Structure formats: structure tokens, C-alpha cells
Amino acid sequence: MNIIKEIKELHVGKVLENYTLKEHTTYKVGGKAICAVVPDDEKNLITLLSYLKEKNIKYMVLGNGSNVIFNDSGYNGVIIKLDNFNHLNIINNKIVVGAGYPLNKLALRVSRLGFTGMEFAAGIPGTVGGAVYMNAGAYKSDMGYVTRTVKVLTPNYEIKTMKNNELDFHYRTSFLQKNKGYICLEATITLIKGNSEEIMEIINERKKRRVETQPLEYPSAGSVFRNPEGDFAGRLIEEIGYKGKSIGGAQVSEKHANFIINTGNATGEEVKELINDIKNKIKEKYNIELKVEQEFVE
């Protein structure tokens, strides 16, 4: 079965062959997928999903690859990119935005227009869809605070709108994360009018702090572990003497212990091994089960 040929014959959108995940994830790790497909619209997305389901082909919707770890042995499935779902409509304080729109770009755009509420998202390198899925957040705020409704595609290929209280937003998790067959297509966000100069001042101050305290010069995927209640994962990792610990090209950052960086030639397997090593050591020493914020993809 020539999967790529058959997908091309569906005429659902752009088909990207020789799709190397290393080039499309912020960790810069991962082997090849069968291919990646960029559907033109919702109808073509449904056609593609129906084909993949019928042929029993594994697939994954991938945003900016900023919270996922693929193996260097590759991904025996199809990557779906919602890059064409990138519309943005601003009506008063209501923002209707496609799942493929970059989150950082959105945060900066609305902040410059003088809307407050998305300052936390400036600097988060995901897409809107990925941010809703992960309930991305920072500075004691997250997507759950600002998202009013989300347009989703259900596992039965129905398009429906889910309200905030149905989306089960909690710390770094959501309904979509627990119900993998649902796909975020669009989010409606409501914000409050503020002072654009003050808002941008907050964003720039935080950016300066991030540059000083985070290893932004290396490929990584941000914080590896959720903070346990009343504590910080980075502090615990530092306490066990793991700052700077390496497995192959994967290293616990010297700058921030809750970051794992790719020093140049790490594999996905090495990143996972280092994460699991940290988890086991913290469990052994403190009896704390650290939760991984990032997603291992098999």
C-alpha cells in the first residue's frame, strides 16, 4: 500500500514527504514520519481522517512541536498540520482564532491593540490549538481563564462548539488531552480593554527575565515537569545534584533545572531516558511523583 500516493489522490491539501520530525519540534529530536499533510479546510480534514481510520493508519495533529518528544527511530504514522486554520477575527473584545495560529503572535497582536489577559502567552512557542489542548499557561494564568468556547471536530466527524465549563481546564490539562479523538479547530477568547503601553511593559519585562533565567539559546521544550503543590520541580532537581547532568546530548540545563536542553546531537530516546531518570530519583529521595508536562510520542 503506497500511503503517500493514496493520500495525494484524495486532494485534501499539501502532502509533505520525507518529513523529519527533528526539523519540526523545538527539542530538535525525532526521526521521520510517513508524511505530513496540511489539509485545506475542515471538509478535507474529515476526508483525510476518514481515510486514515479506514486504513488503520496512526496519525497525530502537531502544532509547533513545542511540547512533544518523538523517537529518533521515527513515527510510523501521518502528521496532520493545521497551518491553514489560521484565521483571526477581532470583534470588540472577542477574538475568534484558528487552531493553527501561533500563540505568541496572537498574544503580541492583542496586547499591542490594548487588550489585557494574554500577557502570559507571550513567549509560549505553540499554536492556539496546542495551547488549548495542553491548557498552556504561565504567571498564574492559562488558556482556561480566557477561552470562552472551542470549536472541535469530534471522533464521529461532527463539528461542535464546546463551552469553557465543558472543556475541563485544569493545571496543564483539558478535556481534549483526555479525549484524544477530539481536535481543536478554533477558539473564541474574550479579553478586557487595558492600556497597551502598560501591557507591553509587562511582556517586555518578563521577556528580559526569561532570557536571564532560561536556556533559550538551546533547543528545548520549556518546563519538563509540572510543579508539585507548594514546591518547584526545578528546586527538587537541583537538590538531587542533577543540574548539568547529561545522557548523550540531552542535558539538565545549568541555568534552570526544570529545562532539558539538546546540546547539539541528542536523540528523542536520550531525552526520555533523562526525564525518566529524574522522575525515579525524585520519587526515591522525596517520594514525590513528578508529572511530565511534555508528551512522549511512540
N, C-alpha and C positions, 0 to 999 in steps of 0.2 A: 504493500500500500504506500503510494507516494503522497504523504500527508500534505507537503508543501504544494504540490501540483493541484491536489483536490481543493485546498483552501483558496488558491488563486482562482480556480474555476468558479468559486462562489461569488466572486466580485463584491466582497464586503468592505474592501479598503486596502490599504497598503500592507504588503507582506514583506517583512524584513528577514532575509535569510542570513545564515552564519551569525546568529545573534549571540554575541558573547556577553554574558551577564557581568563580567568584570568591568566592562565599559559602561554599564548601566546601573551600578549600585555605588553608594557612597563609600562603602568599605573597599571597593575596587577588588572584589573577590568573586569567584564563580566561573564555571565552565560555560559550555554552550547549551542553549535550548534548541528544540526542534526548529522553531522560528518565532518571530513576534508578529502580531497582527495589530494594526491600528484601524479599528472599524470607523467608517464614515459617520455613522449615526446609530440611533437606538435600534432601528429596524435591522440594520446589518449586524449589530452586536448580537441580537437574538438569533439571526440566521447562523452566525458563527458558533454560538453556544450550542445550538441545536445539533449542528454537525459534530462538534466535539463530544457531546453527550452520546450521540448515536454511535460514534466510532469508539467510545470509551477512551478518549484521549484526555490525559491530565492537562489542566490549564491553571493559570494564575493571573489575576489582574494586578499589574505592577504600576505604581505611580513613579516617583523619582528614585525608588530603590534605596530610600534613606533609613529603613528600619528592618531590612531583611538580610539574611545571610544564606547564600547559596553555596553548595559544594563545588569544588573545582572539577569534580568528576562530571559535572553537568546536570541539567534539568531535563528529564525525559518527558517534556510536555511543551505546551504552547503558551507563550507570554502574550497577554492582552494589554495593550496600551490605550488609555482613553484620552490621548492627546487632543483629539478633535472635539472632545466635550469641554471646550474651554471658553464658553460664552460668559459674559459678565454684564449684568444689568443692575444699575443702582437707581432705585426709586425712593426718593426721600431718604429714610434711614434703613430701608430694606435692600439687602444685597442678595441677588439671585445669581449663583455662580456654578459653573460646570465642574464636575469631579476632576477634570484634567488640568484645571487652572492652578498654577503654582501658588502655594500658600504664602510664602514670603512676599511675592509680588502683590498678592491681594492685600496683605497686611499693610504694606507700604503705601499702596494706592489709596485705600480708605483712610489711612492715618493722615496722609497729606491733604485729603479732602476735608479733614477736621472731624472724622468720626472716631470715637473712643470705644475700646472694647477688644480690639485685635492687636494691641501692642505686644501681647505675649507671643504672638505668632511670627513677629518679625525675626528672621534668623532661623526659623524652622524650615529645613530644606525639602519638605514633602509637597504633595499635591493636596488639593481640598478633599478629594475622595479618600486619600490615605490618612489625612488628618482626622476626618470624621470616623473612619474605621478604627483608628488607634486611640481616638479621643486625645489627640496631641495637645500638649499644654506646657506651660512654664509660668513662673512668677505667680503661683496660686490661682491661675486661671486656665481654662481649656476650652475646647470646641463646644462642650456641653453647655457652657454659660451663654454662648452667643448664637448657637444654631437653633432655629425655631422648627424647621421642617427639613426633611431629606427625601428627595425623590429616589426611589430604589427600583431595581429590577428584581423580582422575586425568583425563586428557583423554578417556578412554573411559568416564567417569562411574562408575568403581569407587571405593568408599571404602576406603582402606587406611591402615595405620599405618606410618610410616617412623621408623626409629631414628636417633639422633644421628649415627652414623657414615655413614648413607646420605644425610644432609642436606647434606653437603659445606660446612659452615660455615667461611668464611674471612673475613678483614677486609672487612666491609660487603658480603658476598655469601653466597649459599646456593644449593643445588640448585634451589629454587623460582624464584629470579631467573633462572637459566639455562634453566629448563624452564617456560616461561610458561603452558602448559596446565594445570599443577597448581595447585590452590587450597588454601590452608591453612584448615582448618575448626576445628581445636582443637589446643592444645599441652599437653603434660604436662611440668611443671617440677619439679625437685627442689631443695630448699634445705636449709640447715643451721640448726639452732636456735642463736640467739645472744641477745644482750642488747638488748631493744627500745630502751632509752634510749640506749645507745651507737650503735646503728644509726641512730636518728633524729637524733642529734647530727651524724653524718657527713653525712646527707642535708641537714640544715639549713645546715651549714657550706658545702657545695657550692652550695646554692641561693643563698646570700649572695654567693659568689664569682661565680656566673653572672650575677647581677643587676649586679655591678660591672664585669664584663668583656665581657658580650654585649649586643647591642642588642635586648633583649626587648620594648622599648616599640614596636617596628615589626614589621609583617608580614614574616616571612622563613621559611626552611625549614632553619634551623640551618647547620651547616658545608656549604659548597658543594663543596669538594674534599677528597678523601682526602689525608692527609699522606703525602708521598713518604718512602721509607725514610730514616731518620736526619735528617729535617728537618720543617719545618712549613709547610704551604701558606700560612698567614697571613703568616709571615715573608717568604716569597718575593714575595707580592703587595705587601707593604709596601715591599720593596726596589725594586720597579719603579715606585714612586710612585703606586700605584693606590688608596690609602686615600682615600675620598671621591669617587672617580671615578664619574660618572653617565652613563647613557644613558637619556634620558627620565626616567621616575620610578623607575628602578632604580638603586641606588647601592651601591658598596662601602662597608660600614659604617666610620665613623671610629673606632668603638670596637673592632672586631675585623675584620681584613681578610679573614678567610675566611667572612664573612657578607655576603650581598647582601640589602639591605632594599628594601621598597616604600615610598617616601616619601609615597605617597598616591594616585598615579594611574598606576602602572606597568602595562604590558601584559606578557603572557607572552613576547611576541616580544622586548621590550626586555630582560627578564631573561636570556633565552637569548643575545641578542647580547652582553650584557656578560660572561657566562660564557665565551663563545667568544673574545671579545677578550682576556680574562685568559689563557686557555689558550694562545692564539697568542703573546702577549708573553712568557710564561714559557718556552715552547718556544724562541722566538727568542733570548732572553737566556741561558738556562741549559741549554738542550737537555734539559729535563725535561718529560715528558708528564704533566701533571696529570690525575688521574682524577676525573670528576664523580660525587659521591655521589648527586645528585638525578637524577630521571628525567624526560627530555623526552617528553611525550606528543603525538603527532601526530594 
